[in-house]
Amino acid sequence: MLTSDLDYDLPEALIAQAPAEPRDASRLMVVDVADKTIEHRTFHELPLFLRPGDALVLNETKVLRARLKVRKPTGGEVELLFLRDLGPDRGNAWEVLARPARRLRPGLRLLAGDAKLDLVESLGEGRWSVSAPDVPGLLEKHGHMPLPPYIEPTPQAEARYQTVYAREPGSAAAPTAGFHFTEEVLEGAERAGAALARVTLHVGTGTFLPVRTERLEDHRMHAERYSVPAQAARAVEGAGRVVAAGTTVARTLETWAGTGERSGESRLFVYPGYEWRAVDALLTNFHLPRSTLLAMVMSFGGRDLVREAYRVAIEERYRFYSFGDAMLILNGGRTL
Protein backbone atom coordinates (compact mmCIF):
# COMPACT_ATOMS: atom_id res chain seq x y z
CA MET A 1 0.00 0.00 0.00
CA LEU A 2 1.33 3.44 -0.92
CA THR A 3 1.44 6.07 1.79
CA SER A 4 -0.20 8.46 -0.68
CA ASP A 5 -3.36 6.37 -0.22
CA LEU A 6 -3.64 8.09 3.17
CA ASP A 7 -3.87 11.56 1.60
CA TYR A 8 -6.99 13.71 1.54
CA ASP A 9 -7.69 17.44 1.23
CA LEU A 10 -9.03 19.17 4.33
CA PRO A 11 -10.16 22.80 4.48
CA GLU A 12 -8.15 24.54 7.21
CA ALA A 13 -11.36 25.89 8.73
CA LEU A 14 -12.32 22.34 9.79
CA ILE A 15 -9.27 21.93 12.06
CA ALA A 16 -10.71 22.29 15.54
CA GLN A 17 -8.94 24.85 17.72
CA ALA A 18 -10.96 24.19 20.87
CA PRO A 19 -12.92 21.22 22.20
CA ALA A 20 -16.70 21.08 22.26
CA GLU A 21 -18.38 22.53 25.32
CA PRO A 22 -19.48 20.41 27.03
CA ARG A 23 -17.17 17.63 25.91
CA ASP A 24 -19.98 15.23 24.98
CA ALA A 25 -21.62 17.83 22.71
CA SER A 26 -19.18 16.88 19.94
CA ARG A 27 -20.60 15.14 16.90
CA LEU A 28 -20.42 11.38 16.51
CA MET A 29 -20.38 9.71 13.10
CA VAL A 30 -21.50 6.08 13.39
CA VAL A 31 -20.15 3.86 10.61
CA ASP A 32 -21.58 0.35 10.25
CA VAL A 33 -19.14 -1.76 8.27
CA ALA A 34 -21.52 -4.66 7.63
CA ASP A 35 -24.34 -2.46 6.31
CA LYS A 36 -22.00 0.21 4.86
CA THR A 37 -24.11 2.95 6.44
CA ILE A 38 -23.14 6.31 7.92
CA GLU A 39 -25.25 7.89 10.65
CA HIS A 40 -24.90 11.31 12.31
CA ARG A 41 -25.29 11.55 16.08
CA THR A 42 -23.85 13.46 19.04
CA PHE A 43 -21.39 11.92 21.47
CA HIS A 44 -23.71 11.96 24.46
CA GLU A 45 -25.73 9.33 22.55
CA LEU A 46 -22.85 6.84 22.61
CA PRO A 47 -24.53 4.62 25.27
CA LEU A 48 -27.32 3.92 22.76
CA PHE A 49 -24.81 1.90 20.74
CA LEU A 50 -23.59 -0.15 23.70
CA ARG A 51 -25.23 -3.28 25.06
CA PRO A 52 -25.02 -5.68 27.99
CA GLY A 53 -21.84 -7.74 27.87
CA ASP A 54 -19.77 -5.08 26.11
CA ALA A 55 -16.40 -4.02 27.49
CA LEU A 56 -15.70 -0.34 26.88
CA VAL A 57 -11.94 -0.01 27.18
CA LEU A 58 -10.34 3.34 28.10
CA ASN A 59 -6.72 4.50 28.07
CA GLU A 60 -6.13 6.17 31.44
CA THR A 61 -2.72 7.62 30.58
CA LYS A 62 -2.16 11.18 31.76
CA VAL A 63 -0.40 13.76 29.60
CA LEU A 64 2.74 15.24 31.10
CA ARG A 65 3.63 18.90 30.78
CA ALA A 66 6.18 17.42 28.41
CA ARG A 67 7.22 20.41 26.28
CA LEU A 68 10.20 22.18 27.83
CA LYS A 69 12.24 25.12 26.54
CA VAL A 70 15.90 24.97 27.58
CA ARG A 71 18.97 27.13 26.99
CA LYS A 72 22.35 26.06 25.69
CA PRO A 73 25.50 27.50 27.32
CA THR A 74 25.81 29.82 24.32
CA GLY A 75 22.34 31.21 25.02
CA GLY A 76 20.59 29.48 22.14
CA GLU A 77 17.16 28.02 22.82
CA VAL A 78 16.14 24.38 22.24
CA GLU A 79 12.71 22.85 22.73
CA LEU A 80 12.59 19.37 24.21
CA LEU A 81 9.57 17.09 24.06
CA PHE A 82 9.90 14.45 26.79
CA LEU A 83 8.76 11.13 25.35
CA ARG A 84 9.44 8.44 27.96
CA ASP A 85 11.48 7.36 30.93
CA LEU A 86 14.12 4.92 29.67
CA GLY A 87 14.21 3.16 33.02
CA PRO A 88 16.86 2.13 35.55
CA ASP A 89 18.88 0.18 32.97
CA ARG A 90 19.60 3.51 31.27
CA GLY A 91 20.26 5.42 34.48
CA ASN A 92 16.66 6.73 34.52
CA ALA A 93 17.48 8.93 31.55
CA TRP A 94 14.58 10.18 29.43
CA GLU A 95 14.11 10.03 25.69
CA VAL A 96 13.36 13.47 24.25
CA LEU A 97 12.70 14.94 20.83
CA ALA A 98 14.88 18.03 20.39
CA ARG A 99 14.21 20.94 18.03
CA PRO A 100 16.45 22.22 16.60
CA ALA A 101 18.70 19.18 17.04
CA ARG A 102 21.64 20.47 15.02
CA ARG A 103 24.83 21.30 16.94
CA LEU A 104 23.77 19.23 19.93
CA ARG A 105 26.42 16.86 21.25
CA PRO A 106 26.78 14.32 24.06
CA GLY A 107 27.75 15.90 27.37
CA LEU A 108 26.20 19.28 26.56
CA ARG A 109 24.54 20.84 29.61
CA LEU A 110 21.20 22.52 29.12
CA LEU A 111 19.40 24.86 31.53
CA ALA A 112 15.71 25.25 32.41
CA GLY A 113 15.38 27.93 35.05
CA ASP A 114 17.73 26.81 37.81
CA ALA A 115 17.58 23.15 36.72
CA LYS A 116 20.36 21.42 34.77
CA LEU A 117 19.97 18.67 32.15
CA ASP A 118 22.77 16.72 30.45
CA LEU A 119 22.58 15.29 26.95
CA VAL A 120 23.71 11.66 27.11
CA GLU A 121 23.55 10.26 23.56
CA SER A 122 21.85 10.72 20.22
CA LEU A 123 19.11 8.20 19.45
CA GLY A 124 18.66 9.37 15.85
CA GLU A 125 15.93 11.35 14.06
CA GLY A 126 16.29 14.28 16.47
CA ARG A 127 15.82 12.08 19.54
CA TRP A 128 18.23 12.21 22.48
CA SER A 129 18.56 10.68 25.90
CA VAL A 130 18.89 13.28 28.65
CA SER A 131 19.69 12.98 32.32
CA ALA A 132 18.26 15.26 35.00
CA PRO A 133 17.17 14.90 38.63
CA ASP A 134 13.40 14.64 39.20
CA VAL A 135 12.19 15.00 35.61
CA PRO A 136 8.47 14.85 36.58
CA GLY A 137 9.00 17.71 39.05
CA LEU A 138 10.98 19.67 36.47
CA LEU A 139 8.22 19.32 33.89
CA GLU A 140 5.51 20.25 36.36
CA LYS A 141 7.40 23.44 37.27
CA HIS A 142 8.72 24.56 33.88
CA GLY A 143 6.97 22.49 31.21
CA HIS A 144 3.96 23.15 29.00
CA MET A 145 1.27 20.85 27.67
CA PRO A 146 2.42 19.30 24.36
CA LEU A 147 -0.32 20.68 22.14
CA PRO A 148 -0.08 19.66 18.48
CA PRO A 149 1.38 22.34 16.18
CA TYR A 150 -1.96 22.97 14.47
CA ILE A 151 -3.59 24.12 17.76
CA GLU A 152 -3.01 27.64 19.05
CA PRO A 153 -1.47 27.31 22.56
CA THR A 154 -4.04 29.06 24.75
CA PRO A 155 -4.65 28.46 28.48
CA GLN A 156 -8.03 26.95 27.60
CA ALA A 157 -6.48 24.53 25.13
CA GLU A 158 -3.83 23.45 27.64
CA ALA A 159 -6.44 22.94 30.36
CA ARG A 160 -8.62 20.74 28.14
CA TYR A 161 -5.80 18.62 26.71
CA GLN A 162 -6.53 15.75 29.12
CA THR A 163 -9.26 13.13 29.47
CA VAL A 164 -11.56 13.17 32.50
CA TYR A 165 -10.30 9.69 33.47
CA ALA A 166 -6.54 10.33 33.14
CA ARG A 167 -4.68 8.72 36.05
CA GLU A 168 -1.26 7.39 35.02
CA PRO A 169 1.28 10.14 34.11
CA GLY A 170 3.51 9.35 31.16
CA SER A 171 2.20 10.58 27.78
CA ALA A 172 3.69 13.14 25.43
CA ALA A 173 0.37 13.44 23.58
CA ALA A 174 -3.23 12.80 24.52
CA PRO A 175 -5.39 9.80 23.59
CA THR A 176 -7.78 12.16 21.85
CA ALA A 177 -10.76 9.84 21.38
CA GLY A 178 -11.14 10.10 25.14
CA PHE A 179 -11.66 13.86 25.08
CA HIS A 180 -15.38 13.45 24.37
CA PHE A 181 -16.19 11.47 27.50
CA THR A 182 -17.91 13.03 30.49
CA GLU A 183 -18.83 11.34 33.76
CA GLU A 184 -22.42 11.31 32.50
CA VAL A 185 -21.47 9.36 29.35
CA LEU A 186 -19.43 6.88 31.39
CA GLU A 187 -22.36 6.37 33.75
CA GLY A 188 -24.66 5.96 30.73
CA ALA A 189 -22.36 3.28 29.33
CA GLU A 190 -22.59 1.33 32.58
CA ARG A 191 -26.37 1.72 32.68
CA ALA A 192 -26.42 0.24 29.16
CA GLY A 193 -24.71 -2.83 30.59
CA ALA A 194 -21.16 -2.19 29.39
CA ALA A 195 -18.25 -2.88 31.72
CA LEU A 196 -15.60 -0.14 31.90
CA ALA A 197 -12.06 -1.49 31.57
CA ARG A 198 -8.96 0.67 31.95
CA VAL A 199 -5.61 0.07 30.27
CA THR A 200 -2.58 2.30 29.78
CA LEU A 201 -0.53 3.16 26.73
CA HIS A 202 1.77 6.14 27.15
CA VAL A 203 1.53 8.02 23.87
CA GLY A 204 4.78 8.94 22.15
CA THR A 205 6.28 9.17 18.69
CA GLY A 206 4.89 5.76 17.75
CA THR A 207 1.45 7.36 17.63
CA PHE A 208 2.04 10.89 16.37
CA LEU A 209 5.00 10.76 13.94
CA PRO A 210 3.81 10.96 10.31
CA VAL A 211 4.60 8.24 7.79
CA ARG A 212 7.42 9.46 5.56
CA THR A 213 8.17 6.30 3.57
CA GLU A 214 6.74 5.81 0.08
CA ARG A 215 5.41 2.37 0.93
CA LEU A 216 3.30 2.17 4.07
CA GLU A 217 4.78 -1.16 5.17
CA ASP A 218 8.29 0.34 5.24
CA HIS A 219 7.39 2.70 8.10
CA ARG A 220 9.06 1.85 11.42
CA MET A 221 7.05 2.34 14.61
CA HIS A 222 8.74 3.64 17.75
CA ALA A 223 8.10 1.86 21.04
CA GLU A 224 5.33 2.92 23.42
CA ARG A 225 4.82 1.41 26.86
CA TYR A 226 1.52 -0.31 27.58
CA SER A 227 -0.13 -2.19 30.43
CA VAL A 228 -3.30 -4.28 30.69
CA PRO A 229 -4.14 -4.75 34.39
CA ALA A 230 -5.63 -8.08 35.49
CA GLN A 231 -9.07 -6.55 36.07
CA ALA A 232 -9.14 -5.14 32.52
CA ALA A 233 -7.92 -8.45 31.10
CA ARG A 234 -10.79 -10.30 32.79
CA ALA A 235 -13.33 -7.77 31.49
CA VAL A 236 -12.03 -8.06 27.92
CA GLU A 237 -11.78 -11.85 27.98
CA GLY A 238 -15.34 -12.14 29.28
CA ALA A 239 -16.87 -9.55 26.95
CA GLY A 240 -19.32 -10.32 24.20
CA ARG A 241 -17.95 -7.31 22.33
CA VAL A 242 -14.84 -5.21 22.91
CA VAL A 243 -15.23 -1.48 22.22
CA ALA A 244 -11.86 0.30 22.06
CA ALA A 245 -12.04 3.98 23.01
CA GLY A 246 -9.25 5.13 20.73
CA THR A 247 -6.47 3.84 18.54
CA THR A 248 -4.09 3.66 21.53
CA VAL A 249 -6.47 1.26 23.26
CA ALA A 250 -6.74 -0.76 20.05
CA ARG A 251 -2.93 -0.93 19.76
CA THR A 252 -2.68 -2.04 23.40
CA LEU A 253 -5.28 -4.81 23.08
CA GLU A 254 -3.98 -6.05 19.74
CA THR A 255 -0.40 -6.12 21.08
CA TRP A 256 -1.56 -8.18 24.05
CA ALA A 257 -3.56 -10.49 21.77
CA GLY A 258 -0.59 -10.98 19.47
CA THR A 259 2.12 -11.48 22.09
CA GLY A 260 0.31 -12.80 25.16
CA GLU A 261 2.11 -10.14 27.21
CA ARG A 262 -0.08 -7.85 29.32
CA SER A 263 2.65 -5.24 29.67
CA GLY A 264 5.74 -4.16 27.80
CA GLU A 265 6.55 -2.04 24.76
CA SER A 266 4.41 -1.97 21.65
CA ARG A 267 5.82 -1.39 18.18
CA LEU A 268 2.72 -2.75 16.50
CA PHE A 269 1.88 -1.01 13.23
CA VAL A 270 -1.68 -1.73 12.08
CA TYR A 271 -2.51 -0.99 8.44
CA PRO A 272 -4.82 -2.53 5.80
CA GLY A 273 -4.25 -6.25 5.60
CA TYR A 274 -3.83 -6.67 9.37
CA GLU A 275 -5.88 -9.47 10.95
CA TRP A 276 -7.68 -8.08 13.99
CA ARG A 277 -7.77 -10.32 17.06
CA ALA A 278 -9.22 -8.41 20.01
CA VAL A 279 -11.29 -5.35 19.03
CA ASP A 280 -14.88 -5.44 17.77
CA ALA A 281 -15.78 -1.74 17.66
CA LEU A 282 -13.51 1.30 17.45
CA LEU A 283 -14.16 4.81 18.70
CA THR A 284 -11.78 7.34 17.17
CA ASN A 285 -11.33 10.91 15.99
CA PHE A 286 -10.74 12.19 12.44
CA HIS A 287 -6.99 11.91 11.85
CA LEU A 288 -4.26 13.65 9.88
CA PRO A 289 -3.32 12.46 6.38
CA ARG A 290 -0.32 10.11 6.22
CA SER A 291 -0.70 9.13 9.86
CA THR A 292 -0.41 5.68 11.39
CA LEU A 293 -3.77 6.40 13.04
CA LEU A 294 -5.57 6.79 9.72
CA ALA A 295 -3.86 3.60 8.50
CA MET A 296 -5.28 1.75 11.51
CA VAL A 297 -8.78 3.15 10.96
CA MET A 298 -8.67 2.07 7.30
CA SER A 299 -7.56 -1.38 8.40
CA PHE A 300 -10.49 -1.65 10.78
CA GLY A 301 -13.27 -0.12 8.72
CA GLY A 302 -12.05 -0.80 5.19
CA ARG A 303 -10.26 1.64 2.92
CA ASP A 304 -13.20 2.52 0.67
CA LEU A 305 -15.74 2.96 3.48
CA VAL A 306 -13.37 5.09 5.57
CA ARG A 307 -12.54 7.27 2.56
CA GLU A 308 -16.27 7.76 2.01
CA ALA A 309 -16.78 8.56 5.70
CA TYR A 310 -14.05 11.23 5.55
CA ARG A 311 -15.57 12.68 2.37
CA VAL A 312 -18.96 12.89 4.10
CA ALA A 313 -17.38 14.37 7.24
CA ILE A 314 -15.83 17.18 5.20
CA GLU A 315 -19.08 17.75 3.33
CA GLU A 316 -21.03 17.87 6.62
CA ARG A 317 -18.47 20.21 8.22
CA TYR A 318 -17.31 17.86 10.97
CA ARG A 319 -14.42 19.16 13.09
CA PHE A 320 -11.09 17.36 12.60
CA TYR A 321 -8.02 16.30 14.55
CA SER A 322 -7.32 16.34 18.31
CA PHE A 323 -10.14 18.62 19.46
CA GLY A 324 -12.46 17.55 16.65
CA ASP A 325 -15.46 15.24 16.44
CA ALA A 326 -15.61 11.46 16.84
CA MET A 327 -16.34 8.38 14.75
CA LEU A 328 -17.66 5.04 16.01
CA ILE A 329 -16.94 2.12 13.69
CA LEU A 330 -19.22 -0.86 14.32
CA ASN A 331 -18.86 -4.43 13.12
CA GLY A 332 -15.29 -3.98 11.93
CA GLY A 333 -12.49 -6.42 12.64
CA ARG A 334 -13.69 -9.71 14.10
CA THR A 335 -17.10 -11.11 13.23
CA LEU A 336 -19.53 -10.34 16.05
Sequence and secondary structure as in RCSB ss.txt:
>XXXX:A:sequence
MLTSDLDYDLPEALIAQAPAEPRDASRLMVVDVADKTIEHRTFHELPLFLRPGDALVLNETKVLRARLKVRKPTG
GEVELLFLRDLGPDRGNAWEVLARPARRLRPGLRLLAGDAKLDLVESLGEGRWSVSAPDVPGLLEKHGHMPLPPY
IEPTPQAEARYQTVYAREPGSAAAPTAGFHFTEEVLEGAERAGAALARVTLHVGTGTFLPVRTERLEDHRMHAER
YSVPAQAARAVEGAGRVVAAGTTVARTLETWAGTGERSGESRLFVYPGYEWRAVDALLTNFHLPRSTLLAMVMSF
GGRDLVREAYRVAIEERYRFYSFGDAMLILNGGRTL
>XXXX:A:secstr
 BGGGG     GGGB SS  SSGGGSEEEEEETTTTEEEEEEGGGGGGG  TTEEEEEE EEE   EEEEE TTS
 EEEEEEEEE  GGGTT EEEEEES TT  TT EEEETTEEEEEEEEEETTEEEEE S HHHHHHHH B    TT
S   HHHHHHSS TT  EEEESS  GGGGG  HHHHHHHHHTT EEEEEEE   HHHHSB  SSBGGG     EE
EE  HHHHHHHHT SEEEEESHHHHHHHHHHHHH  SEEEE     TT    S SEEEEE   TTBHHHHHHHHH
H HHHHHHHHHHHHHTT  BSTTS EEEEES SS  
